[in-house]
Amino acid sequence: MSEILFGQSYYLSFDPKQWEAMQPYPPLGTMYAASLVRQRGYGVAFFDAMLAASEREWEEALDRHRPRLAVIYEDNFNYLTKMCLLRMRQAALAMIDMARQHGCTVIVAGSDATDRPEVYLAAGAHFVLIGEGEYTLAALLDRLSGRSDAPLASIPGLAYRTGSAGPAGVARTPRRDDITDLDALPFPAWDLVDVPRYQDLWYRRHGYYSMNMVTTRGCPFHCNWCAKPIWGQRYNARSPENVVDELEFLKTTYAPDHIWFADDIMGLEAGWLERFADLVEARGVRVPFKCLSRVDLLLRDGEVEALARAGCQIAWIGAESGAQKILDA
Protein backbone atom coordinates (compact mmCIF):
# COMPACT_ATOMS: atom_id res chain seq x y z
CA MET A 1 0.00 0.00 0.00
CA SER A 2 1.40 3.42 -1.01
CA GLU A 3 0.25 6.76 0.29
CA ILE A 4 0.37 8.49 -3.12
CA LEU A 5 0.14 7.00 -6.61
CA PHE A 6 1.56 9.24 -9.33
CA GLY A 7 0.56 8.84 -12.95
CA GLN A 8 0.14 10.78 -16.16
CA SER A 9 -2.29 10.42 -19.03
CA TYR A 10 -0.12 10.49 -22.16
CA TYR A 11 -0.45 7.01 -23.67
CA LEU A 12 1.88 6.52 -26.62
CA SER A 13 -0.41 3.74 -27.86
CA PHE A 14 -3.20 6.32 -28.36
CA ASP A 15 -1.02 8.37 -30.74
CA PRO A 16 -0.48 6.16 -33.84
CA LYS A 17 2.09 8.44 -35.48
CA GLN A 18 4.25 8.60 -32.35
CA TRP A 19 3.77 4.90 -31.67
CA GLU A 20 5.15 4.17 -35.13
CA ALA A 21 8.12 6.47 -34.50
CA MET A 22 8.71 4.71 -31.14
CA GLN A 23 10.90 7.26 -29.38
CA PRO A 24 9.37 7.05 -25.89
CA TYR A 25 10.59 9.12 -22.96
CA PRO A 26 9.38 8.83 -19.35
CA PRO A 27 7.36 11.78 -17.94
CA LEU A 28 9.94 14.09 -16.37
CA GLY A 29 7.30 16.38 -14.87
CA THR A 30 5.74 13.50 -12.95
CA MET A 31 9.17 12.24 -11.92
CA TYR A 32 10.21 15.64 -10.56
CA ALA A 33 7.00 15.90 -8.52
CA ALA A 34 7.32 12.35 -7.17
CA SER A 35 10.94 12.98 -6.22
CA LEU A 36 10.10 16.17 -4.34
CA VAL A 37 7.23 14.77 -2.28
CA ARG A 38 9.19 11.60 -1.53
CA GLN A 39 12.02 13.80 -0.26
CA ARG A 40 9.47 15.34 2.11
CA GLY A 41 8.69 11.94 3.60
CA TYR A 42 5.64 10.76 1.66
CA GLY A 43 5.39 7.21 0.36
CA VAL A 44 5.00 7.18 -3.42
CA ALA A 45 4.29 4.73 -6.22
CA PHE A 46 4.46 5.42 -9.96
CA PHE A 47 2.32 4.56 -12.98
CA ASP A 48 3.85 5.30 -16.38
CA ALA A 49 1.16 5.64 -19.04
CA MET A 50 3.72 6.23 -21.79
CA LEU A 51 4.09 2.51 -22.49
CA ALA A 52 0.75 1.31 -21.10
CA ALA A 53 -1.80 -0.28 -23.40
CA SER A 54 -4.81 1.59 -21.97
CA GLU A 55 -6.35 3.17 -18.87
CA ARG A 56 -7.04 -0.35 -17.65
CA GLU A 57 -3.42 -0.54 -16.49
CA TRP A 58 -4.01 2.54 -14.30
CA GLU A 59 -6.90 0.72 -12.66
CA GLU A 60 -4.61 -2.27 -12.06
CA ALA A 61 -2.08 0.07 -10.43
CA LEU A 62 -4.83 1.44 -8.17
CA ASP A 63 -5.76 -2.11 -7.17
CA ARG A 64 -2.12 -3.00 -6.55
CA HIS A 65 -1.01 0.04 -4.56
CA ARG A 66 -4.32 1.05 -2.90
CA PRO A 67 -3.25 4.70 -2.52
CA ARG A 68 -4.97 7.30 -0.39
CA LEU A 69 -4.22 9.99 -2.97
CA ALA A 70 -3.97 9.75 -6.77
CA VAL A 71 -1.93 12.45 -8.51
CA ILE A 72 -2.30 12.69 -12.31
CA TYR A 73 0.64 14.92 -13.12
CA GLU A 74 1.35 15.70 -16.76
CA ASP A 75 4.84 16.02 -18.22
CA ASN A 76 5.28 19.76 -18.79
CA PHE A 77 8.59 19.16 -20.57
CA ASN A 78 7.37 17.07 -23.50
CA TYR A 79 5.93 18.91 -26.51
CA LEU A 80 3.58 15.97 -27.14
CA THR A 81 1.79 16.40 -23.81
CA LYS A 82 1.76 20.19 -24.16
CA MET A 83 -0.38 19.73 -27.27
CA CYS A 84 -3.27 18.75 -24.95
CA LEU A 85 -4.60 16.11 -27.34
CA LEU A 86 -8.31 15.41 -26.85
CA ARG A 87 -7.72 11.65 -26.65
CA MET A 88 -5.33 12.16 -23.74
CA ARG A 89 -7.80 14.43 -21.98
CA GLN A 90 -10.39 11.65 -22.29
CA ALA A 91 -7.85 9.27 -20.76
CA ALA A 92 -7.23 11.66 -17.87
CA LEU A 93 -10.95 11.97 -17.17
CA ALA A 94 -11.32 8.18 -17.19
CA MET A 95 -8.37 7.91 -14.78
CA ILE A 96 -9.99 10.45 -12.45
CA ASP A 97 -13.19 8.40 -12.40
CA MET A 98 -11.31 5.18 -11.67
CA ALA A 99 -9.39 6.81 -8.82
CA ARG A 100 -12.60 8.20 -7.32
CA GLN A 101 -14.17 4.73 -7.47
CA HIS A 102 -11.16 3.47 -5.50
CA GLY A 103 -11.80 6.06 -2.80
CA CYS A 104 -8.83 8.28 -3.63
CA THR A 105 -8.48 12.00 -3.21
CA VAL A 106 -7.61 13.04 -6.78
CA ILE A 107 -5.17 15.82 -7.71
CA VAL A 108 -4.50 16.84 -11.32
CA ALA A 109 -1.73 18.98 -12.82
CA GLY A 110 -0.75 19.87 -16.36
CA SER A 111 -1.14 22.26 -19.28
CA ASP A 112 -4.71 21.35 -20.16
CA ALA A 113 -5.82 21.25 -16.52
CA THR A 114 -4.27 24.69 -15.94
CA ASP A 115 -6.18 26.07 -18.94
CA ARG A 116 -9.49 24.38 -18.05
CA PRO A 117 -9.55 23.28 -14.41
CA GLU A 118 -13.35 23.23 -14.39
CA VAL A 119 -13.34 20.31 -16.89
CA TYR A 120 -11.25 18.18 -14.54
CA LEU A 121 -13.09 19.23 -11.39
CA ALA A 122 -16.43 18.43 -13.05
CA ALA A 123 -15.06 14.97 -13.90
CA GLY A 124 -14.39 14.29 -10.22
CA ALA A 125 -10.95 15.69 -9.43
CA HIS A 126 -10.79 17.20 -5.96
CA PHE A 127 -7.98 19.63 -6.77
CA VAL A 128 -6.20 21.07 -9.82
CA LEU A 129 -2.71 22.53 -9.55
CA ILE A 130 -2.48 25.73 -11.58
CA GLY A 131 0.83 26.36 -13.32
CA GLU A 132 4.09 24.96 -12.01
CA GLY A 133 2.96 22.31 -9.58
CA GLU A 134 5.69 20.93 -7.32
CA TYR A 135 5.54 23.32 -4.37
CA THR A 136 1.77 23.73 -4.60
CA LEU A 137 1.46 19.94 -4.46
CA ALA A 138 3.75 19.75 -1.43
CA ALA A 139 1.74 22.41 0.39
CA LEU A 140 -1.55 20.69 -0.48
CA LEU A 141 -0.28 17.30 0.69
CA ASP A 142 0.81 18.83 3.99
CA ARG A 143 -2.71 20.25 4.38
CA LEU A 144 -4.43 16.97 3.50
CA SER A 145 -2.15 14.88 5.72
CA GLY A 146 -2.55 17.11 8.75
CA ARG A 147 1.04 18.35 8.76
CA SER A 148 -0.32 21.84 8.16
CA ASP A 149 -3.57 23.55 9.11
CA ALA A 150 -3.25 26.21 6.41
CA PRO A 151 -6.64 26.97 4.79
CA LEU A 152 -6.96 25.82 1.19
CA ALA A 153 -7.61 29.42 0.19
CA SER A 154 -4.13 30.35 1.43
CA ILE A 155 -2.30 27.89 -0.84
CA PRO A 156 -1.25 29.63 -4.09
CA GLY A 157 -1.77 27.86 -7.40
CA LEU A 158 -4.85 25.82 -6.53
CA ALA A 159 -8.33 25.27 -7.98
CA TYR A 160 -11.05 23.29 -6.21
CA ARG A 161 -14.82 23.03 -5.91
CA THR A 162 -16.58 24.96 -3.18
CA GLY A 163 -19.88 23.07 -3.25
CA SER A 164 -21.85 25.50 -5.41
CA ALA A 165 -23.07 24.45 -8.84
CA GLY A 166 -21.55 25.55 -12.12
CA PRO A 167 -18.53 27.77 -12.73
CA ALA A 168 -19.31 29.81 -9.63
CA GLY A 169 -18.53 26.73 -7.58
CA VAL A 170 -14.85 26.67 -8.60
CA ALA A 171 -12.43 28.53 -6.35
CA ARG A 172 -9.04 29.60 -7.67
CA THR A 173 -6.26 30.95 -5.48
CA PRO A 174 -3.64 33.40 -6.81
CA ARG A 175 -0.99 31.90 -9.06
CA ARG A 176 2.16 30.75 -7.29
CA ASP A 177 5.46 32.38 -8.25
CA ASP A 178 7.65 30.18 -10.45
CA ILE A 179 10.58 28.34 -8.93
CA THR A 180 13.69 30.42 -9.56
CA ASP A 181 16.20 28.22 -7.71
CA LEU A 182 15.86 25.11 -9.85
CA ASP A 183 19.07 23.66 -8.39
CA ALA A 184 17.20 23.21 -5.10
CA LEU A 185 14.92 20.57 -6.65
CA PRO A 186 15.92 16.90 -6.37
CA PHE A 187 16.70 15.07 -9.60
CA PRO A 188 13.78 13.22 -11.23
CA ALA A 189 12.90 9.88 -9.62
CA TRP A 190 14.44 7.62 -12.26
CA ASP A 191 14.43 4.67 -9.87
CA LEU A 192 10.62 4.56 -10.20
CA VAL A 193 10.86 4.08 -13.99
CA ASP A 194 11.09 0.72 -15.76
CA VAL A 195 14.33 1.74 -17.47
CA PRO A 196 15.11 -1.72 -18.92
CA ARG A 197 11.83 -1.65 -20.84
CA TYR A 198 12.69 1.72 -22.38
CA GLN A 199 16.19 0.49 -23.19
CA ASP A 200 14.82 -2.59 -24.92
CA LEU A 201 12.41 -0.58 -27.07
CA TRP A 202 15.07 1.94 -28.10
CA TYR A 203 17.70 -0.68 -28.89
CA ARG A 204 15.33 -2.87 -30.89
CA ARG A 205 13.94 0.03 -32.95
CA HIS A 206 16.91 2.41 -33.21
CA GLY A 207 20.04 0.61 -32.04
CA TYR A 208 20.75 3.07 -29.24
CA TYR A 209 19.18 4.27 -25.97
CA SER A 210 18.14 7.89 -25.37
CA MET A 211 17.18 9.50 -22.04
CA ASN A 212 15.61 12.91 -21.37
CA MET A 213 16.75 15.87 -19.28
CA VAL A 214 15.88 19.55 -18.92
CA THR A 215 18.19 22.45 -18.11
CA THR A 216 15.53 25.19 -18.04
CA ARG A 217 11.85 25.92 -17.55
CA GLY A 218 9.88 28.19 -19.84
CA CYS A 219 10.85 30.47 -22.71
CA PRO A 220 10.61 34.27 -23.19
CA PHE A 221 9.84 34.16 -26.90
CA HIS A 222 6.51 34.35 -28.75
CA CYS A 223 6.30 31.29 -31.02
CA ASN A 224 2.63 30.85 -31.91
CA TRP A 225 2.63 27.05 -31.96
CA CYS A 226 3.98 26.63 -28.42
CA ALA A 227 1.62 26.01 -25.51
CA LYS A 228 2.52 28.25 -22.57
CA PRO A 229 -0.05 27.70 -19.80
CA ILE A 230 2.53 26.58 -17.24
CA TRP A 231 5.28 29.20 -17.46
CA GLY A 232 3.83 31.77 -19.85
CA GLN A 233 6.88 33.62 -21.18
CA ARG A 234 8.88 33.34 -17.97
CA TYR A 235 12.26 31.60 -18.02
CA ASN A 236 14.47 30.07 -15.35
CA ALA A 237 17.62 27.99 -15.77
CA ARG A 238 19.55 25.46 -13.74
CA SER A 239 23.25 26.07 -13.23
CA PRO A 240 25.64 24.26 -15.60
CA GLU A 241 27.15 22.59 -12.52
CA ASN A 242 23.80 21.14 -11.43
CA VAL A 243 23.02 19.89 -14.95
CA VAL A 244 26.40 18.21 -15.27
CA ASP A 245 25.90 16.56 -11.86
CA GLU A 246 22.70 14.98 -13.20
CA LEU A 247 24.32 14.07 -16.50
CA GLU A 248 27.11 12.30 -14.61
CA PHE A 249 24.53 10.44 -12.50
CA LEU A 250 22.64 9.23 -15.58
CA LYS A 251 25.82 8.26 -17.42
CA THR A 252 27.17 6.33 -14.43
CA THR A 253 23.86 4.67 -13.49
CA TYR A 254 22.20 3.93 -16.85
CA ALA A 255 24.88 4.48 -19.53
CA PRO A 256 22.62 6.18 -22.12
CA ASP A 257 23.92 6.47 -25.67
CA HIS A 258 22.09 9.75 -26.22
CA ILE A 259 20.30 12.58 -24.36
CA TRP A 260 17.30 14.65 -25.41
CA PHE A 261 17.44 18.03 -23.69
CA ALA A 262 13.72 18.74 -23.77
CA ASP A 263 13.95 22.45 -22.94
CA ASP A 264 11.81 24.88 -24.90
CA ILE A 265 15.11 26.64 -25.47
CA MET A 266 18.57 25.63 -24.23
CA GLY A 267 21.44 27.98 -23.47
CA LEU A 268 19.57 31.29 -23.62
CA GLU A 269 21.87 32.96 -21.09
CA ALA A 270 25.12 34.17 -22.62
CA GLY A 271 28.03 32.02 -21.49
CA TRP A 272 25.88 29.17 -20.16
CA LEU A 273 26.74 26.74 -22.96
CA GLU A 274 30.43 27.52 -22.77
CA ARG A 275 30.49 26.81 -19.04
CA PHE A 276 28.48 23.64 -19.61
CA ALA A 277 30.90 22.44 -22.30
CA ASP A 278 33.90 23.19 -20.06
CA LEU A 279 32.41 21.08 -17.25
CA VAL A 280 31.42 18.22 -19.57
CA GLU A 281 34.97 18.04 -20.89
CA ALA A 282 36.61 18.40 -17.48
CA ARG A 283 34.51 15.65 -15.90
CA GLY A 284 34.50 13.29 -18.89
CA VAL A 285 30.71 12.98 -19.13
CA ARG A 286 30.20 13.79 -22.81
CA VAL A 287 27.06 12.10 -24.20
CA PRO A 288 25.70 12.87 -27.70
CA PHE A 289 22.52 14.95 -27.48
CA LYS A 290 19.85 16.91 -29.31
CA CYS A 291 18.30 20.18 -28.16
CA LEU A 292 16.22 23.16 -29.30
CA SER A 293 17.68 26.59 -30.02
CA ARG A 294 17.30 29.70 -32.20
CA VAL A 295 19.40 31.04 -35.04
CA ASP A 296 20.04 34.38 -33.33
CA LEU A 297 21.37 32.61 -30.24
CA LEU A 298 23.62 30.31 -32.24
CA LEU A 299 25.14 33.28 -34.06
CA ARG A 300 26.64 34.55 -30.80
CA ASP A 301 30.39 34.05 -30.52
CA GLY A 302 31.32 30.60 -29.27
CA GLU A 303 27.80 29.14 -29.11
CA VAL A 304 28.05 26.55 -31.88
CA GLU A 305 31.56 25.59 -30.79
CA ALA A 306 30.34 25.10 -27.21
CA LEU A 307 27.46 22.90 -28.36
CA ALA A 308 29.86 20.77 -30.39
CA ARG A 309 32.29 20.42 -27.49
CA ALA A 310 29.48 19.41 -25.14
CA GLY A 311 28.28 16.65 -27.50
CA CYS A 312 25.43 18.19 -29.49
CA GLN A 313 24.55 16.23 -32.63
CA ILE A 314 21.31 18.02 -33.58
CA ALA A 315 19.96 21.45 -32.66
CA TRP A 316 16.34 21.86 -33.69
CA ILE A 317 15.68 25.32 -35.10
CA GLY A 318 12.18 26.77 -35.30
CA ALA A 319 11.42 28.64 -38.53
CA GLU A 320 8.02 30.36 -38.57
CA SER A 321 6.50 32.05 -41.57
CA GLY A 322 3.18 32.32 -43.33
CA ALA A 323 4.94 31.96 -46.69
CA GLN A 324 5.53 28.40 -47.89
CA LYS A 325 8.51 29.46 -50.06
CA ILE A 326 10.24 30.80 -46.94
CA LEU A 327 9.59 27.55 -45.08
CA ASP A 328 10.89 25.56 -48.05
CA ALA A 329 14.05 27.69 -48.14
N, C-alpha and C positions, 0 to 999 in steps of 0.2 A: 504494500500500500504506500503510495506517494502522496505527499501533501498537495503538490501542484503538478499537473500535466501540461506541458507546453506542446503546442502544435502550430502548424500553419496550413493554409488552404490552397497552396499552389501545387496542383497535381500535374506532373509532366505528362501523364497518360491522357489527360483531358485536352492537351494541346498537340494535335497530330503533327504539325510542322516541327515543333521542338522535340517531340518524341523521336521523329525520324532523324533529326540532327544529333540527338543523344549526347549532349554536353551538359550533364546535370551538375549542379552545385548545391550543397546544403544551404539552408536558410540562415545566413549570418545574423540577420536581425533577431531572430528567435534565439540563436545561440548566445548572442551578447546578453539578451534579457535573462536567459536561464542562468548564465554564468554569474551575473550580478546578484540575482536573488539567492542563488545558492551560496554565494560569498557571505550573504547576510544571514545565513543559518537556516534557510528553508530547504525542505526536501523536494527534489525535482525529478521528474521523468520527462521523456522527450519522444514526440511522435513526428516523424519526418514524412510529410505528404509527398515530397518531391518524387520519390520512387514507389509510392503506394499505388495500388491498382484502383482504389475507390475510397469513398468515405467509410465504407464498411470496416476498413482497417483502423480508422479512428475509433469506431465503436469497440473494436476488439481491444484497443489500447485502454479505453475507459474501463472495460471489464477487467483487464489484467492489472491495472494500477490502482483502480478505485480511488481517484483523487478527490480531495475536498474542493479544489478549485481547478477549473480548466481555463487556460490562457491561450487564445488563438492569436498568435503574434506574427504578423506578416514580415517578410524580408524586405526592408526598406532599401536594400542595397542592390537589388536585382531588377534590371529594367523590365523583365517579364512580369514581375508581380506589381510593379508600379503602373503597368498598363490597366490594372483593375478590370481584367477580363470578366464578362458577365458569368461565364461558366464557373469561374473560381469564386465569385460572390455566392452563387448558388451552393457551391460546396461549403463555403463558410457558414451559410445559414443552416444547412443540414447538420453541420458539426455542432452548431450552437444548440439545435434542438436535441441532438443525441446527448450532449453534455447535460442539458437540463433534465432529460429523462433519467439520467444517472444521479441526479440530486446535486450536481455541481453548481457552485457559483461561477458564472461565466464572464470572462474579461476578454475584450477584443481590442487589437491594435493594428494599425496599418493605414495605407494611403486611402483606400476606399472608405474605411470606417471613419477616418478623420474627416473626409469630405461629406459623408452621409451617416452620421452616427445614429440617426433616428431609424434607418433601415435595420441596423443590427440590434438596436434596443427593441424594436417592434418584433423582431424574430426571437427574442428571448434572452439576449445578452443582458447581464446586470449592469455592466460598466463598459464604456468605450474610452480608451486612452487617446487623447487628442494630441497629434504631433509626435515629437520624439518621446518614446514611452518609458525608458528604463527607470528613471527616478520617480516618475508618476506611479508606475507599477509598484515600486518598492514602498512608497508612501501608502498606497492603497492596501497592499498586503499587510503592512504594519497595523493599519486601521482595522482590517477584517480579522486579523489574528489576535487582536487585543493588546498588541505591543504599544499601540498609540490610541489615544482617545480623541484625536483631532477630528472635527466634523468633516464630513465629505465635502461640504461647500468650501472648506479651507484648503483643499488639495488642488493645486493648479493642474490643468491639463486633463480634466475629467468630464465625461458626460454620463448621465444616468437618469433613470425615470423617477419622477417624484410621486407618482400615483394618479395624477390627472390624466385625462384622455387626450389623445392627439398631440400635435407638436408642442402645445403649451405644457405638456407633462414631461418634457425633456429639459433637465437642468444642465447647464454648461458652466464650468468654472473658467476663470481666465487662463489663457495659454501659458504654459510653463516656459521659462527661458531655456534656450538650447544649452546643451552641455558644451562648455568652452574648453575645459581641461579633459580632453579625450584620453590622455595618458593615464588618468585616474581609473578608467574602466578596466576590469579584468579582460583578458583575452577571451574570445568566443569559446564555448564549451565543446571543443572538438571531441572530447572523450565520450560525449553522448551520441555521437554520430556513428553510423555503421560504415566506417571508412573503407573496410575491405570490399564492401559491395560497390561503392563508388569506384574504387580502384579497378575492380574487375570489369565494370562497364566501360570505363575509359580505355583500358588496355585492349579489350576485345574489339572495340569500335575504332579507336584512333591510334593505338600503339603507344600511348603515353598517358600519364595521370596528371590532371590539373586540379589545383585547389584555389580557393578564393580568399581574398583579403581586401580590406579597405584602409586607406590612409587618411581619408577625409570624410566629412559629412556635409552635404549640400553643395551649392554652386551659385555664384553671384550673377550668372549670365541669363539671357532671356530666351533661350531656344524654345520655340513654340511647341515642339513635340513632347517635351519633357514634363512629366508630372511632378509637381512641387508642393503637395499638400503637407509634407512632413517638415521640411526646412525652408520652404519658400525660396528666397534668394539669399539666404544666410549661408555662411561657409565657415567651417572650423576644421583644423588639421591636427593630426597627431604629429609628434616630433619624429624626425628621422630615426633617432635612437630607439624610440619605442617601437616603431615599425620594424626595424631591423632585429630587435629582440624577438618579436613574434615570428619573423621570417626564419630566424635561426631555430626557434622552437619547432616550427613546422618541418623544416629541412631535417633536423635531427630526429624528430619523432616519426614522421610519415614519409620522408624522402620523396616529395613530389617532383615530377619532371618539369612542371610548368606552374605558373601562378597567373590567375586573372585578378588584377587590381580593379575592383568593381566600382571605384569612385566615379561620380559624375564627371569630375575633372581632377587629374592628378598633377601635383607639382605647380599649383597656381602661384604660391609664394616664391618670389625670386630667391634663388640660392638653395631651395629645399632639395631639388633633385641632385644638385652637386654634392651636398652634404650626405644625402642618401647613398649616392654612388661611392663616395669615399668610405663610408662605413661598410657597405657591402663588400668592397674590395679588401678592406683592412681585416674583416672578420671571416672572409672566405665563405660567404653564404650566397653567392651568385646563383640565381635560378632564373631561367628564361621566363619572360612574362609578357602579357599584353595589357594595355591600359587605354584610357581615353584622354585626349588632349585637344588643343586648339592650335591652329597655324600661327596665330600671333604670339602665343606663348613659346612655341618651338623655335621661333625666329630670334628669341633672345639669346645672347651670347652664352655658349656652353650648354644649352639645354639638350640639344640632340646628342651631343657627346656624352653628357651625363646619363641620359637614358641608355645609350649603348653600353657604357661602362657598367651600369647597374644590371644589365641583362635583358633590356627590352627587345623583343622581336617584332612586335606590332603595336603601333599607336593608332587607335581609331580616331579619325578626324571627322567632325560633323560639318557638312557643307549644306547650307540651307538656301534655297532660292525658289522663286515661283516660275523660273524659266528653265524648261527642260534642257535647252542647249548648254546652260551653265552647269547644270547637274552632270550632264554627259561629259563636259570638259573636265 
